[in-house]
């Protein structure tokens, strides 16, 4: 996995634009502006599903009576669920209720509500020992989203498991070494250079523009994950009326 610093990325980006020579030290003002540009690009990419490199599994304890409309769980840095705030509703890929009283633990899949489905719920604060669904509202006050459960759990026994899309983190400074997924190093420096064209009054060569576009395509293709093929259960039913014989040409009715 490639290791890179913000300084290295920006030196390469500026050299592609012929603003500075390769390896030339960046003036502080240009380094700060370049860092903001780099993080703006990463901020945009985190809401584009094709640029999400992996899914993380996260487990959280639940509190009896919490998770309703007036007291949702907060999710984000320092929140009830202390992880990176999911950017969109699609960022929560799936969820499970973990029955911790069972040995081994049993995972029960939870439905993920859309806005319309949750808003149509006539009794959103209904309580029960085991919730069956989860609703995520990507609020952003204090960088915290809101997670509601339905029904609202009445016991502390069980845990919540969330599978979350994890984006490439932004750069806190220019000197820290960061590890990025394969293909990202080239993609970042060429596309940061693309974003710096207008403010610096420069233009990338056609070859560099092609590399910027191609590298984004490479990263997107690398993030295409395997998925299970759904089967029609009727094709496996013990019913000859639905079976088609490829040898005789009969059946399939």
DOTIMI-478004 format. One record per residue: x, y, z of N, C-alpha, C, O in turn; residue in three letters. Coordinates in steps of 0.02 Angstrom, whole numbers, padded with zeros to 5 digits, always signed. Layout:
% DOTIMI-478004
XYZXYZXYZXYZALA...
This chain:
% DOTIMI-478004
+00042-00059+00000+00000+00000+00000+00044+00062+00000+00087+00068+00044UNK+00035+00109-00047+00080+00166-00054+00078+00212+00008+00025+00225+00036UNK+00137+00236+00028+00143+00286+00081+00160+00353+00049+00201+00356+00003UNK+00129+00406+00074+00139+00471+00043+00126+00526+00094+00088+00517+00141UNK+00158+00583+00084+00144+00642+00124+00110+00695+00081+00113+00692+00020UNK+00077+00742+00114+00046+00796+00076+00097+00836+00037+00083+00858-00018UNK+00155+00846+00066+00208+00884+00031+00227+00849-00034+00233+00882-00086UNK+00236+00784-00032+00255+00746-00092+00201+00753-00146+00217+00764-00204UNK+00138+00745-00127+00084+00751-00176+00081+00820-00206+00073+00827-00267UNK+00089+00871-00165+00083+00939-00190+00143+00960-00232+00136+00995-00282UNK+00202+00938-00212+00261+00953-00253+00253+00924-00323+00268+00957-00373UNK+00228+00862-00327+00217+00831-00393+00162+00868-00431+00168+00878-00492UNK+00108+00887-00396+00052+00921-00430+00075+00988-00458+00059+01005-00515UNK+00111+01026-00418+00134+01092-00441+00185+01085-00498+00187+01127-00543UNK+00226+01033-00495+00275+01024-00549+00240+01005-00614+00263+01024-00668UNK+00184+00968-00610+00146+00952-00670+00119+01015-00704+00110+01017-00764UNK+00107+01066-00663+00081+01130-00690+00138+01179-00707+00125+01234-00731UNK+00200+01158-00695+00258+01202-00706+00254+01266-00663+00276+01319-00684UNK+00226+01258-00603+00226+01314-00555+00292+01314-00517+00323+01366-00508UNK+00312+01255-00494+00376+01247-00460+00414+01189-00493+00384+01146-00525UNK+00479+01188-00485+00519+01134-00511+00508+01071-00470+00491+01076-00411UNK+00518+01012-00499+00510+00950-00460+00554+00950-00398+00614+00962-00402UNK+00523+00936-00340+00560+00934-00277+00573+01001-00246+00599+01004-00190UNK+00554+01056-00279+00566+01122-00251+00522+01132-00189+00464+01112-00188UNK+00552+01163-00137+00515+01175-00076+00456+01221-00089+00461+01270-00126UNK+00399+01204-00059+00338+01243-00069+00337+01303-00021+00347+01294+00039UNK+00324+01363-00047+00313+01419-00001+00254+01404+00045+00207+01370+00023UNK+00255+01427+00107+00202+01410+00155+00132+01424+00129+00086+01384+00139UNK+00123+01481+00097+00056+01499+00073+00032+01450+00020-00026+01430+00020UNK+00076+01430-00025+00057+01382-00077+00045+01313-00048+00001+01277-00071UNK+00085+01294+00001+00075+01230+00033+00008+01227+00069-00027+01177+00065UNK-00011+01282+00103-00075+01284+00138-00133+01281+00089-00183+01247+00101UNK-00127+01318+00034-00181+01318-00016-00186+01249-00049-00241+01224-00061UNK-00129+01219-00064-00129+01154-00094-00160+01101-00048-00195+01057-00071UNK-00146+01107+00017-00175+01060+00065-00251+01067+00067-00286+01016+00070UNK-00276+01128+00066-00348+01137+00064-00379+01108+00001-00433+01078+00002UNK-00344+01116-00055-00368+01089-00118-00369+01013-00116-00417+00982-00139UNK-00316+00982-00089-00313+00910-00082-00371+00884-00040-00403+00835-00058UNK-00383+00917+00017-00437+00894+00062-00506+00908+00033-00553+00870+00046UNK-00512+00961-00007-00576+00972-00041-00591+00915-00090-00648+00893-00095UNK-00539+00892-00124-00548+00836-00171-00568+00773-00132-00613+00737-00153UNK-00534+00758-00077-00550+00699-00037-00620+00705-00008-00655+00655-00001UNK-00641+00765+00010-00708+00776+00037-00761+00760-00015-00812+00730+00000UNK-00748+00779-00077-00795+00763-00131-00797+00688-00144-00851+00660-00154UNK-00740+00655-00144-00737+00584-00161-00771+00540-00109-00794+00485-00125UNK-00776+00564-00046-00806+00521+00005-00881+00513-00003-00910+00468+00027UNK-00913+00555-00044-00984+00547-00057-00997+00514-00125-01054+00511-00148UNK-00944+00491-00157-00951+00455-00220-00934+00382-00207-00876+00364-00194UNK-00985+00340-00211-00978+00270-00189-00922+00233-00225-00892+00188-00197UNK-00908+00253-00288-00856+00218-00326-00787+00229-00296-00740+00194-00315UNK-00780+00278-00251-00714+00292-00222-00709+00271-00149-00665+00293-00112UNK-00755+00226-00128-00752+00199-00060-00712+00134-00062-00734+00085-00093UNK-00653+00131-00031-00610+00073-00039-00629+00012+00003-00612-00044-00016UNK-00665+00021+00060-00681-00038+00099-00740-00025+00146-00760+00033+00156UNK-00768-00079+00173-00823-00077+00220-00797-00100+00288-00766-00153+00294UNK-00810-00061+00340-00788-00079+00407-00845-00108+00448-00903-00089+00439UNK-00829-00153+00493-00878-00182+00539-00869-00150+00607-00813-00149+00634UNK-00922-00124+00636-00919-00088+00699-00973-00113+00746-01030-00125+00725UNK-00956-00121+00809-01002-00147+00859-01010-00097+00916-00961-00071+00942UNK-01073-00085+00935-01088-00035+00985-01138-00063+01037-01180-00105+01020UNK-01131-00040+01099-01178-00058+01151-01241-00016+01145-01238+00042+01124UNK-01298-00045+01163-01362-00009+01161-01385+00007+01232-01368-00028+01280UNK-01425+00060+01238-01451+00082+01302-01527+00079+01300-01559+00102+01253UNK-01556+00050+01352-01629+00044+01355-01662+00112+01351-01642+00159+01385UNK-01714+00117+01308-01752+00179+01302-01721+00231+01257-01749+00285+01248UNK-01663+00217+01227-01630+00265+01184-01635+00243+01111-01633+00184+01095UNK-01642+00292+01067-01646+00277+00996-01711+00298+00964-01725+00281+00907UNK-01753+00336+01002-01816+00360+00975-01809+00427+00941-01753+00450+00927UNK-01866+00459+00927-01865+00521+00888-01834+00579+00927-01802+00623+00897UNK-01843+00580+00994-01818+00636+01034-01749+00623+01063-01716+00670+01085UNK-01727+00561+01064-01661+00545+01092-01623+00495+01049-01607+00441+01072UNK-01610+00512+00986-01575+00465+00941-01503+00457+00964-01475+00498+01001UNK-01472+00403+00940-01400+00395+00950-01364+00443+00903-01386+00453+00846UNK-01310+00472+00926-01267+00512+00882-01210+00469+00857-01184+00427+00893UNK-01191+00480+00795-01136+00442+00765-01087+00491+00733-01107+00533+00692UNK-01025+00484+00751-00973+00529+00727-00920+00537+00780-00927+00508+00834UNK-00867+00573+00768-00813+00582+00816-00839+00609+00883-00867+00665+00884UNK-00831+00572+00936-00854+00593+01002-00927+00579+01015-00952+00597+01069UNK-00964+00548+00969-01034+00535+00978-01046+00469+01015-00999+00437+01037UNK-01110+00451+01022-01126+00387+01054-01092+00330+01018-01066+00284+01050UNK-01093+00332+00952-01055+00284+00911-00995+00322+00884-01000+00359+00835UNK-00938+00312+00917-00879+00354+00904-00838+00328+00845-00787+00295+00852UNK-00863+00343+00785-00830+00325+00723-00835+00385+00676-00867+00435+00692UNK-00804+00379+00619-00813+00431+00568-00886+00437+00548-00918+00386+00535UNK-00912+00497+00547-00983+00507+00530-00998+00482+00459-00965+00504+00412UNK-01047+00437+00451-01066+00415+00383-01092+00475+00343-01134+00513+00366UNK-01067+00482+00282-01083+00541+00242-01155+00542+00218-01187+00594+00218UNK-01180+00484+00198-01247+00480+00169-01283+00419+00199-01254+00379+00235UNK-01348+00413+00184-01385+00355+00207-01356+00291+00177-01357+00239+00210UNK-01331+00295+00116-01302+00236+00085-01237+00215+00119-01213+00159+00107UNK-01208+00258+00160-01145+00242+00194-01153+00187+00245-01105+00152+00261UNK-01214+00178+00271-01228+00120+00314-01252+00064+00269-01310+00064+00247UNK-01209+00018+00255-01223-00034+00205-01273-00085+00232-01319-00105+00197UNK-01264-00105+00295-01309-00152+00327-01301-00147+00402-01254-00116+00427UNK-01348-00178+00439-01347-00174+00512-01374-00239+00541-01417-00271+00511UNK-01348-00258+00599-01371-00317+00634-01384-00301+00707-01349-00259+00737UNK-01434-00332+00736-01442-00334+00809-01406-00396+00833-01420-00451+00810UNK-01361-00387+00881-01323-00444+00908-01354-00465+00975-01354-00426+01023UNK-01379-00526+00977-01409-00552+01039-01354-00581+01082-01332-00637+01072UNK-01330-00541+01130-01272-00560+01169-01287-00613+01222-01240-00644+01247UNK-01351-00624+01238-01368-00675+01288-01359-00745+01259-01356-00793+01297UNK-01356-00751+01194-01347-00816+01162-01273-00831+01156-01233-00787+01142UNK-01255-00895+01165-01186-00917+01159-01183-00973+01107-01210-01027+01120UNK-01151-00962+01050-01121-00898+01029-01174-00846+01013-01233-00862+01007UNK-01151-00784+01006-01198-00729+00991-01234-00742+00926-01207-00772+00879UNK-01296-00719+00923-01337-00725+00863-01346-00656+00832-01361-00608+00868UNK-01337-00651+00767-01345-00588+00731-01411-00589+00693-01424-00634+00653UNK-01453-00539+00706-01517-00533+00673-01516-00472+00627-01508-00416+00652UNK-01522-00481+00562-01519-00423+00516-01574-00373+00531-01631-00391+00546UNK-01557-00309+00526-01605-00255+00535-01621-00224+00467-01577-00217+00425UNK-01684-00206+00457-01702-00169+00397-01676-00098+00401-01673-00069+00455UNK-01658-00070+00344-01635-00001+00341-01691+00041+00311-01711+00031+00254UNK-01717+00089+00351-01773+00129+00328-01751+00187+00284-01699+00218+00295UNK-01790+00201+00233-01782+00262+00194-01816+00319+00231-01851+00307+00281UNK-01808+00381+00208-01843+00438+00238-01918+00427+00237-01952+00436+00287UNK-01944+00408+00178-02016+00399+00171-02043+00344+00216-02095+00352+00248UNK-02007+00288+00220-02031+00232+00261-02032+00251+00335-02080+00234+00370UNK-01980+00285+00358-01979+00303+00429-02031+00357+00445-02064+00355+00497UNK-02038+00406+00400-02086+00459+00411-02158+00433+00409-02203+00463+00439UNK-02170+00377+00374-02237+00348+00370-02254+00305+00431-02310+00281+00438UNK-02206+00295+00475-02217+00254+00535-02264+00291+00582-02248+00346+00605UNK-02321+00261+00597-02372+00294+00639-02351+00297+00713-02373+00341+00749UNK-02309+00250+00735-02288+00249+00806-02212+00243+00807-02186+00190+00824UNK-02175+00297+00790-02102+00291+00785-02068+00278+00852-02011+00255+00854UNK-02102+00294+00908-02071+00283+00974-02097+00220+01009-02090+00213+01069UNK-02126+00174+00970-02146+00110+00997-02085+00076+01027-02030+00079+01000UNK-02095+00043+01085-02040+00009+01119-02049-00066+01120-02105-00091+01121UNK-01992-00101+01118-01992-00174+01119-01922-00195+01140-01875-00156+01138UNK-01915-00258+01159-01848-00282+01180-01800-00287+01122-01739-00280+01131UNK-01827-00300+01061-01783-00308+01003-01806-00264+00945-01861-00274+00919UNK-01765-00216+00925-01782-00177+00865-01777-00220+00802-01740-00269+00800UNK-01814-00200+00752-01812-00236+00688-01787-00193+00631-01773-00218+00576UNK-01781-00127+00643-01759-00083+00590-01718-00025+00616-01718-00010+00676UNK-01682+00007+00570-01638+00064+00586-01648+00119+00535-01655+00107+00475UNK-01648+00181+00559-01653+00239+00515-01595+00285+00529-01582+00303+00587UNK-01560+00305+00476-01503+00351+00483-01519+00417+00449-01537+00420+00391UNK-01511+00471+00487-01518+00538+00460-01449+00570+00461-01420+00581+00515UNK-01421+00586+00402-01352+00613+00400-01348+00686+00420-01325+00729+00382UNK-01371+00701+00481-01364+00769+00508-01289+00784+00515-01248+00738+00515UNK-01272+00847+00521-01201+00864+00523-01183+00916+00575-01127+00941+00575UNK-01229+00932+00622-01212+00978+00677-01159+00945+00720-01168+00888+00743UNK-01105+00980+00732-01048+00954+00771-01019+00890+00739-00989+00849+00774UNK-01029+00882+00674-01004+00824+00637-01034+00759+00663-01000+00708+00665UNK-01098+00761+00683-01132+00702+00709-01195+00687+00669-01235+00732+00656UNK-01204+00624+00650-01265+00601+00620-01312+00573+00673-01293+00569+00731UNK-01373+00554+00653-01423+00530+00700-01447+00460+00679-01466+00449+00622UNK-01446+00414+00727-01468+00345+00715-01529+00332+00760-01525+00340+00821UNK-01584+00311+00728-01644+00292+00766-01658+00218+00755-01645+00191+00701UNK-01684+00185+00807-01701+00115+00803-01777+00107+00812-01809+00145+00847UNK-01804+00057+00778-01876+00043+00786-01887-00032+00788-01862-00069+00745UNK-01925-00054+00838-01947-00017+00897-01887+00003+00940-01833-00026+00935UNK-01897+00053+00983-01844+00075+01028-01832+00020+01080-01879-00002+01113UNK-01769-00004+01087-01756-00060+01132-01769-00042+01205-01756+00014+01227UNK-01795-00090+01242-01811-00080+01313-01760-00113+01359-01767-00108+01420UNK-01710-00145+01331-01659-00179+01372-01590-00158+01349-01580-00133+01294UNK-01541-00168+01394-01471-00150+01380-01431-00209+01354-01372-00202+01338UNK-01462-00267+01348-01425-00329+01337-01391-00333+01269-01334-00355+01264UNK-01426-00312+01217-01402-00325+01149-01357-00269+01123-01356-00213+01149UNK-01320-00285+01070-01275-00237+01038-01299-00224+00967-01340-00260+00939UNK-01272-00169+00939-01287-00151+00870-01223-00158+00828-01170-00136+00849UNK-01229-00188+00771-01173-00196+00725-01188-00158+00661-01240-00169+00629UNK-01142-00114+00642-01151-00074+00581-01094-00088+00533-01035-00090+00553UNK-01111-00097+00470-01061-00102+00417-01060-00036+00380-01109-00017+00348UNK-01004+00000+00385-00999+00068+00361-00949+00075+00304-00895+00046+00306UNK-00968+00115+00254-00920+00133+00202-00866+00177+00232-00881+00224+00269UNK-00803+00162+00217-00747+00200+00245-00709+00234+00188-00680+00201+00145UNK-00710+00300+00189-00676+00339+00137-00602+00350+00157-00583+00338+00215UNK-00563+00371+00110-00493+00390+00124-00494+00454+00164-00525+00503+00145UNK-00459+00454+00220-00460+00512+00265-00424+00572+00236-00379+00565+00194UNK-00445+00631+00258-00412+00692+00237-00344+00698+00271-00331+00665+00321UNK-00301+00740+00243-00233+00751+00269-00234+00806+00322-00256+00862+00308UNK-00211+00790+00382-00210+00840+00436-00156+00892+00425-00163+00949+00447UNK-00102+00873+00392-00046+00919+00380-00007+00893+00320-00025+00843+00289UNK+00047+00927+00305+00088+00908+00246+00143+00858+00262+00171+00828+00216UNK+00159+00850+00326+00218+00810+00343+00202+00738+00364+00246+00695+00359UNK+00142+00725+00388+00125+00658+00412+00123+00609+00354+00097+00624+00300UNK+00150+00549+00365+00148+00497+00315+00080+00462+00318+00060+00438+00371UNK+00045+00459+00262-00019+00424+00258-00013+00365+00209+00023+00368+00160UNK-00050+00313+00224-00055+00256+00179-00120+00262+00141-00174+00270+00170UNK-00116+00258+00075-00175+00263+00033-00182+00199-00008-00132+00164-00019UNK-00242+00183-00031-00251+00122-00070-00210+00123-00135-00191+00177-00159UNK-00199+00065-00163-00163+00060-00226-00198+00101-00280-00260+00098-00286UNK-00160+00138-00318-00187+00179-00372-00204+00250-00351-00213+00293-00394UNK-00210+00262-00286-00232+00329-00263-00177+00382-00267-00191+00440-00278UNK-00115+00362-00260-00061+00411-00260-00058+00448-00326-00055+00510-00327UNK-00060+00412-00381-00060+00444-00447-00125+00483-00458-00124+00540-00483UNK-00181+00453-00439-00246+00486-00449-00248+00553-00412-00273+00602-00439UNK-00224+00554-00350-00227+00616-00311-00183+00671-00339-00206+00728-00346UNK-00121+00655-00357-00077+00709-00379-00098+00738-00446-00093+00798-00457UNK-00123+00695-00492-00144+00721-00557-00210+00759-00551-00220+00809-00587UNK-00254+00738-00507-00318+00773-00501-00313+00835-00456-00352+00882-00465UNK-00267+00835-00409-00253+00897-00373-00224+00949-00421-00243+01007-00419UNK-00179+00927-00465-00152+00972-00516-00208+01000-00560-00207+01058-00578UNK-00256+00957-00576-00313+00979-00616-00352+01034-00580-00374+01083-00611UNK-00362+01027-00514-00399+01076-00475-00359+01141-00465-00388+01193-00451UNK-00294+01137-00472-00252+01197-00462-00243+01238-00526-00212+01291-00523UNK-00267+01214-00581-00256+01249-00645-00283+01320-00643-00247+01368-00658UNK-00346+01329-00626-00377+01394-00629-00346+01444-00581-00329+01499-00602UNK-00339+01428-00515-00311+01478-00470-00240+01499-00487-00219+01554-00469UNK-00201+01456-00521-00132+01473-00537-00124+01494-00610-00068+01507-00633UNK-00179+01497-00646-00175+01520-00715-00133+01475-00759-00101+01499-00806UNK-00133+01411-00746-00094+01363-00784-00141+01312-00817-00200+01308-00800UNK-00113+01273-00863-00153+01221-00895-00112+01157-00900-00055+01158-00922UNK-00142+01103-00880-00109+01038-00886-00101+01019-00959-00142+01038-01001UNK-00049+00983-00973-00041+00957-01041-00097+00907-01055-00128+00880-01009UNK-00109+00895-01119-00161+00846-01136-00144+00777-01109-00189+00740-01088UNK-00080+00760-01109-00060+00695-01082-00076+00690-01007-00101+00639-00984UNK-00063+00744-00969-00077+00744-00898-00152+00742-00885-00174+00709-00837UNK-00191+00776-00926-00264+00774-00918-00291+00704-00930-00336+00681-00896UNK-00262+00669-00979-00284+00600-00992-00267+00555-00933-00307+00512-00914UNK-00209+00566-00903-00189+00525-00846-00235+00539-00786-00254+00493-00750UNK-00255+00602-00777-00301+00620-00722-00367+00582-00729-00393+00555-00681UNK-00393+00582-00791-00457+00547-00803-00448+00472-00797-00488+00438-00765UNK-00395+00446-00827-00383+00373-00827-00373+00347-00756-00398+00294-00738UNK-00336+00385-00715-00321+00362-00647-00384+00359-00605-00391+00315-00562UNK-00431+00405-00616-00495+00402-00580-00534+00339-00601-00564+00306-00559UNK-00533+00324-00665-00566+00263-00688-00535+00201-00659-00571+00154-00642UNK-00469+00200-00652-00435+00143-00624-00456+00131-00552-00469+00075-00531UNK-00459+00186-00513-00479+00180-00442-00551+00156-00437-00567+00114-00395UNK-00595+00182-00479-00666+00161-00476-00673+00087-00492-00711+00052-00459UNK-00637+00064-00542-00641-00007-00560-00615-00051-00503-00640-00106-00492UNK-00564-00028-00468-00535-00067-00413-00584-00073-00355-00577-00119-00314UNK-00633-00028-00350-00680-00030-00295-00744-00067-00311-00792-00065-00272UNK-00746-00101-00368-00804-00143-00384-00796-00208-00345-00749-00246-00355UNK-00844-00221-00299-00839-00279-00255-00878-00338-00281-00925-00331-00321UNK-00859-00397-00258-00897-00457-00274-00965-00453-00241-00972-00425-00187UNK-01015-00481-00273-01082-00484-00244-01113-00551-00258-01097-00584-00308UNK-01158-00571-00214-01191-00636-00222-01244-00631-00276-01280-00581-00280UNK-01249-00683-00316-01300-00686-00368-01365-00713-00338-01366-00767-00308UNK-01418-00675-00346-01483-00696-00321-01512-00750-00366-01508-00745-00427UNK-01542-00801-00335-01572-00855-00372-01648-00855-00363-01673-00836-00310UNK-01683-00875-00414-01755-00881-00410-01771-00949-00378-01758-01001-00406UNK-01799-00946-00317-01811-01008-00280-01857-01056-00317-01854-01116-00308UNK-01901-01028-00360-01948-01072-00396-01913-01120-00443-01940-01172-00460UNK-01852-01101-00464-01815-01145-00510-01790-01208-00475-01773-01257-00507UNK-01789-01206-00408-01765-01263-00370-01821-01300-00335-01810-01348-00298UNK-01883-01277-00345-01940-01309-00313-01952-01377-00345-01938-01388-00404UNK-01980-01422-00304-01994-01490-00329-02062-01488-00365-02111-01516-00343UNK-02061-01454-00422-02123-01446-00460-02104-01452-00534-02074-01407-00562UNK-02122-01508-00564-02102-01520-00633-02133-01470-00682-02109-01460-00737UNK-02189-01438-00659-02222-01391-00705-02179-01330-00717-02186-01296-00769UNK-02134-01314-00670-02092-01255-00679-02023-01272-00706-01984-01226-00719UNK-02008-01335-00714-01941-01356-00736-01939-01361-00812-01986-01385-00844UNK-01884-01337-00841-01875-01340-00913-01819-01389-00929-01764-01383-00903UNK-01834-01437-00972-01785-01488-00991-01750-01466-01055-01782-01461-01108UNK-01685-01451-01050-01649-01426-01108-01639-01480-01160-01625-01465-01218UNK-01646-01543-01141-01636-01598-01188-01699-01611-01229-01694-01627-01289UNK-01757-01605-01198-01820-01620-01234-01856-01558-01258-01899-01562-01302UNK-01839-01500-01227-01875-01439-01245-01943-01433-01213-01983-01391-01232UNK-01957-01476-01163-02021-01474-01130-02015-01441-01061-01961-01436-01033UNK-02073-01419-01035-02076-01390-00968-02070-01315-00969-02072-01283-01022UNK-02062-01288-00910-02056-01215-00904-02123-01180-00902-02125-01119-00906UNK-02177-01217-00897-02243-01186-00897-02258-01156-00829-02311-01127-00818UNK
